[in-house]
């Protein structure tokens, strides 16, 4: 009788472990790509009508603009160049979350314009 109870316990433990591992793997695979999104990005003050003085990086997600934390406007070239953030609205591949009405960036990569050389990893 004792061996049967131990056997049933081991089988249940194995089943629970296998199911939990499969759920974790599936969730990780889904989150990897779904966490990224393509957004509009530009100078918040110059092009998105956000308040403030100076020029600060912003993204527009579903029509709403947010200042960005985690990367700065000057990290992505000259903001006042002809294709810079103060002159143009660009696209970027980003990952992050909106917290306290600001976009907290974990990943931010500007999408090259047509004709620009693509970055290598």
Residue pairs with C-beta under 8 A, 6 or more apart in sequence:
35 95
36 93
36 94
36 95
36 107
37 61
37 93
37 94
37 95
38 91
38 92
38 93
38 94
38 111
39 59
39 60
39 61
39 91
39 92
39 94
40 59
40 60
40 89
40 90
40 91
41 57
41 58
41 59
41 60
41 68
41 85
41 89
41 90
41 91
41 92
41 94
41 108
41 110
42 48
42 58
42 60
42 85
42 86
42 88
42 89
42 90
43 55
43 56
43 57
43 58
43 73
43 79
43 85
43 86
44 50
44 52
44 55
44 56
44 57
44 58
44 65
44 67
45 51
45 52
45 53
45 54
45 55
45 56
46 55
46 85
46 86
46 87
47 85
47 86
47 88
47 89
48 58
48 60
48 65
49 65
50 56
50 58
50 65
50 67
55 73
55 79
55 85
55 86
56 67
56 68
56 72
56 73
57 67
57 68
57 71
57 72
57 73
57 75
57 76
57 85
58 65
58 66
58 67
58 68
58 103
59 65
59 66
59 68
59 92
59 94
59 103
60 66
60 89
61 98
61 103
66 98
66 101
66 102
66 103
67 102
67 103
68 102
68 103
68 105
68 108
69 102
69 103
69 104
69 105
70 96
70 104
70 105
70 106
70 108
71 105
71 108
73 79
73 85
76 85
76 108
76 110
77 83
77 84
77 110
78 84
79 85
79 86
80 86
80 87
81 87
82 88
83 90
83 113
90 110
90 111
90 113
91 110
91 111
92 108
92 109
92 110
92 111
93 107
93 108
93 109
93 111
94 103
94 105
94 107
94 108
94 109
95 105
95 106
95 107
95 108
96 103
96 104
96 105
96 106
96 107
96 108
97 103
97 104
97 106
98 104
109 119
112 118
112 119
